[in-house]
Structures are given as C-alpha cells and as structure tokens.
Amino acid sequence: MFRYNAILFLCVFFVGLFSHAQQPKTVHRKPAQAFQGFSHFNLELSYISWKEFVSLGSPTGSDKTYGDYVGNAVTFEYEQYWLPHWGAIAEVSAIFGQASLGGRQTGIAYQQSDVTWWGVKGSYRGAYRISSQITASVGPMILNRQIDLPTTASATSVQSGATANFGLTGDIRLILSPHFIIRSELGGLFQDASTLWSLGVGYRF
Amino acid sequence: MIFPQTLIGIILLLLSFSTTSWAYPEFIGYGYSSCLTCHYNGQGGSPLNDYGRALWSAEIASRAFYPKDMTDEQIAAQSGFFGSWQAPLWLRPHINHRSLELWLNPGGSNSESKYLQMQTEAGLTVQADEEGRFLATATWGHVVYPQKYGQGTEGLDHFLATEYYVRAEVVKSWWVYVGLMEKVFGIRNIDHTSYQRTYQGFNVQNDTPDGASQSQGIVIHKIEDKWELALNYFIGNPYDQSSFQQKGVSAIGEYEVGEKKRLGISLMTETSDVLRKELGAIHYRQGLTKGSALLFELGLIQDTPEGGDRAAGSYGMLQSMLEMSRGYNLTTTIEHYNKEFKSSSPDLWRVGAGILAFPLPRLEIRAGFFNERQLSRMSSQDDSWEVQGQIHVSL
C-alpha cells in the first residue's frame, strides 16, 4: 500500500518534471490603482499522510497506539485575489487510501495494515502572493474520513482519532509554468490526531 | 504529547511565512546556473572566488546594516578577506566556521539537544593569473571524530587537510582538478542532515563504512553556456582507514532545458573493502522569481556490504528557497527514503520549513524544523521532530 502510493507520488513528479520546460507567459501588469482582482481554478493530485492516536480496549484493560493514514487526494481549488498580494483559497478534496495501525504497544496485541479508508477534506485559507510564482496560505481545515477498523480477540474495541476532525493547515504553492503548479502542505489535526502533510501537483485553469 | 509539538510546528510555519528564504544550488534563482561563477571548484562547495564574494555582498546578503548612500558596488569592494585592500593574486585566504544546534523532540519526554561542529577550517588559494585559469587551493580544518559527534565530548579533535587541489583550464572551457575534493554527484545540498546527503554516503566525518564526501582524485569538467559535464575518478580519502576508502568513478551532466531551468543526471560506482555502492539520480533545478528556486532530485542507491546481501532502495528530495526580501528567505523541504524495495522496509519521510538569512555579508543563519515520519506495514509509531539552528561565518 505504501509502496503503491510512493510509486504514484514519484510518477506524478516524474511526469511533472517534463512540463517545466515551458516558457512563462509575459505578464503585463496594470498600474496598482487599476488592479481588478483575479481568480483561478486548480485541479490537483496529491500524496497525503497524517497520524491518528488509537485507543485499544479489551475486557481486561486498555492501551494506546498510533495509526498512519496514507493515500491520495484529488483536490479542486478556487483562489481569488482582491489585492495584488492578498486573497483567499477554498479547497475541497476527495481523499482515499489505506491505514496501518498498532504494532508497537506492549499492553494489547493489535496490528493492522492496508485498511481502506476514504473521505473528504476542505479548507479555507488566507493567501499571500510572495511573488507572481509563489503563494503561501494558511487557514482552518476540516477532514471527514470513513474507516472500518477490525477488532480482534485481544483488542475488542478500537478507536482511531475522530471520524470528523478539524485543524489548521498552511501551504506553499509554486507556479512552475503558466498552468503547472507544485503544492506542499503542512498542518495539524486537533482531535486525537496529529501532523498532516501533503505534496501535490496540479493544473491551473 | 504530539499535539503541542504539532502546534509548535504550525506556529513556526506561520512565523516562517512572515519572513523570508533561500539555498546554494538554488542560486539559479539569481540566474547563476554554474557553480564556477562563484566558487574555485566548478562543482561548488569550496572557497568563494573574488566574484562570489562580491556577489554575496552586493546581491545576496541584506544591506540593512549599511548606510543608504553606500552603493552595492562599494559594499562589494569590501568583500575581500582583507576588506577593501586588494591583495595580490597569490594571496586569497579563507576562514570558515559552521555549527549546528539540534533539538530532537522538543517538549517531549524523549527530548534531547546536540551541538554539532560541522566545519572549522582555514585555507589559502594561490591564483596564477587574473582569469583563474591556473590556481591551487588548500584548506585545513579541525574535524571531530565520528563517535564523538553529539555525545557531549565534541571538540576540535584532530587537525587535517579537508580539501586541496590544483585547477587548470587546459583548453578553453575544459577544466581539470587534481587533489582532495568532494566527489561529483547530484545536487550539492549543503544540508548534511538531509536524506539526500546522508544515504548517498557523503559523510563529513572520516572512518564511516558508508564513505566520506571528500576523496583524492581527478575531475574533468566541461562547461558550455547551455550544458556542463563532469567526470570524477577517485581513489579514497587518505584520512580514512584503508578498509573504508572508497575508490570509483562518478559523473554528472546538466542541460539547460529553458531559462533558469536545468535538468541533470548523475551516476556513481565505488568500492571499499567493506561496501560496494552504486548510485544514480536525475535532478532538476528551476529559478522562479528573482532569488527563489526549486530543487528536485530522485535517486537510486544500491549497497552491497562485503559478505552481505545487496540492498537497492531510493530517495527523493524536493526543496525550495523563496526570497522574501533581500537576504532573508523561506525554505521548504520534503524528502523520502526507502532502503530497500521490499514491503518490510519502512518509508522515511521528512517534511520541514525554515528560514535562511544572510543578514550581513560573510554571515549565514539558518533556523528550521522537520517532522520525520516512518511509514511501515509492520507497525506504526510516533513522529519525531527536529528543530535546528545553524550559524555559518565565512571570512
């Protein structure tokens, strides 16, 4: 599962590599006072990972461990700028992948891998255009993921993170050619979960 | 315990966004594609030449501490080792110090801090002609024994030559280097804690089975406007124990696929008594808006220990340096490493951001944080965090 995602991630980058050779369009800027604002739609494919805290229960006690969620995100974004440097970005993503949980805790034996999950992720971020090719943004995110966690004879109850979660995220977007972008994201989920990051490539309409 | 660490990470990221960033091969963002422009060694990493010193002062470092009526040309004129005094060509000294303070899992129950002396050295370059077609350079440094790195007993343990070579432009645009130099391979990322450097075997310490970055040998370097090619034959680092000395060949080629866009390939094969190592990589550098750039490298590593099984794996690096204002840059890094193409071999990921500042000529300050995650089908474990502070003084 991890291998598949790593290969997909690397393939996306390899393909992206050869789209860099395009010459950027010449941008004729209007005077600042004439700035009318502008907007773009982006479609992106990302490799995404986050960690959740897992609680295990058995008739005799409880234990804690970790869960790694790894997968892909297909993201649709709308970015709008009202000022030359300032704007906002709205994102909605379909996310899917597989999770691995447990394996290192000593109290209750439990280890699962390749457990399929799917969900949606959204964020609304304030954006700052550092330059014509570089944008940074930060804002709140929500994430809802669905997963059926198997129980075992030793772990009769398994609770991983939260089905609906929220957090804070930030990203850097590099516009490598008029239509090709690379986006790296780092954030945190606040409810029984931890760091989330993603790396994606996208097409800018 | 992770929650506050995540919060710290986010706060640091937000703080990073409010300032600036950048890095060295990333100077393609200033339009400088070849290292030879600024370094005596055309592959980069060795002392700066006169032009490189002037460029650092007049274009890269902040000028906030200089009077407003002082021009960049006047600042550049003070960039020599002796300031504005024009020393003769045969007298080009240099002194460098670089050290790193590393905090692992700050705020956690398993937190610890380390001080690492990375570079403390001095040297001299003797140039025979104005154009630098013929020159010799040597650098001596105090190097810490590897077993003492970060163990609290760090210090200046032994004094040895870290680099020495003669350089000649034997035919126009054909450069030959002979001596002790860093081996030719891949993007010369100066972050020696990165996966891209760690697992390639480019260690700054001696006597590591994986190999040292510096080796005696010969480099032939051909440079044209749109492309360059370098071939390196090396016979090992003389300060390594003989069983660790790596002998082999490596090559790097880069082609300019567009303005401020360089696509390259690197290959290396080397053997010591304890390890046979083979590397291959593709790499790409692109300058963005002025002072900003993107680096990408994707490579394969195959290690065959003496008497052991062959292990083939891969690494990847995506790094950006984004100029916020002159002298102040934001850096972002995403790296991946997998020792073996086997399901039992975990994937390591390293994601981070930081600040790279040149507040003054001759001074570099870095601060950053990294999240390191190990992904495995066998078990899941807590992330680790690193916070780094680095200072580099180059006289």
Chai-1 contact restraints between the chains, C-beta under 6 A:
chainA,res_idxA,chainB,res_idxB,connection_type,confidence,min_distance_angstrom,max_distance_angstrom,comment,restraint_id
A,F2,B,D347,contact,1.0,0.0,6.0,A-B,restraint_1
A,F2,B,L375,contact,1.0,0.0,6.0,A-B,restraint_2
A,A6,B,D347,contact,1.0,0.0,6.0,A-B,restraint_3
A,L17,B,Y284,contact,1.0,0.0,6.0,A-B,restraint_4
A,H20,B,K261,contact,1.0,0.0,6.0,A-B,restraint_5
A,H20,B,Q286,contact,1.0,0.0,6.0,A-B,restraint_6
A,A21,B,V257,contact,1.0,0.0,6.0,A-B,restraint_7
A,A21,B,G258,contact,1.0,0.0,6.0,A-B,restraint_8
A,Y66,B,S380,contact,1.0,0.0,6.0,A-B,restraint_9
A,Y66,B,Q381,contact,1.0,0.0,6.0,A-B,restraint_10
A,G67,B,S380,contact,1.0,0.0,6.0,A-B,restraint_11
A,D68,B,L375,contact,1.0,0.0,6.0,A-B,restraint_12
A,D68,B,S380,contact,1.0,0.0,6.0,A-B,restraint_13
A,V70,B,L375,contact,1.0,0.0,6.0,A-B,restraint_14
A,S100,B,R377,contact,1.0,0.0,6.0,A-B,restraint_15
A,S100,B,S380,contact,1.0,0.0,6.0,A-B,restraint_16
A,L101,B,S380,contact,1.0,0.0,6.0,A-B,restraint_17
A,G103,B,M378,contact,1.0,0.0,6.0,A-B,restraint_18
A,G103,B,S379,contact,1.0,0.0,6.0,A-B,restraint_19
A,G103,B,S380,contact,1.0,0.0,6.0,A-B,restraint_20
A,R104,B,S379,contact,1.0,0.0,6.0,A-B,restraint_21
A,R104,B,Q381,contact,1.0,0.0,6.0,A-B,restraint_22
A,S113,B,R377,contact,1.0,0.0,6.0,A-B,restraint_23
A,I130,B,L322,contact,1.0,0.0,6.0,A-B,restraint_24
A,S131,B,T289,contact,1.0,0.0,6.0,A-B,restraint_25
A,Q133,B,L288,contact,1.0,0.0,6.0,A-B,restraint_26
A,Q133,B,T289,contact,1.0,0.0,6.0,A-B,restraint_27
A,I134,B,L322,contact,1.0,0.0,6.0,A-B,restraint_28
A,A136,B,F17,contact,1.0,0.0,6.0,A-B,restraint_29
A,L168,B,I10,contact,1.0,0.0,6.0,A-B,restraint_30
A,G170,B,L13,contact,1.0,0.0,6.0,A-B,restraint_31
A,I172,B,T332,contact,1.0,0.0,6.0,A-B,restraint_32
A,L174,B,L294,contact,1.0,0.0,6.0,A-B,restraint_33
A,S184,B,T332,contact,1.0,0.0,6.0,A-B,restraint_34
A,S184,B,I334,contact,1.0,0.0,6.0,A-B,restraint_35
A,L186,B,L13,contact,1.0,0.0,6.0,A-B,restraint_36
A,G188,B,T6,contact,1.0,0.0,6.0,A-B,restraint_37
A,G188,B,I10,contact,1.0,0.0,6.0,A-B,restraint_38
A,S194,B,I2,contact,1.0,0.0,6.0,A-B,restraint_39
A,S194,B,T6,contact,1.0,0.0,6.0,A-B,restraint_40
A,T195,B,T6,contact,1.0,0.0,6.0,A-B,restraint_41
A,T195,B,N371,contact,1.0,0.0,6.0,A-B,restraint_42
A,T195,B,D383,contact,1.0,0.0,6.0,A-B,restraint_43
A,W197,B,V351,contact,1.0,0.0,6.0,A-B,restraint_44
A,L199,B,I334,contact,1.0,0.0,6.0,A-B,restraint_45
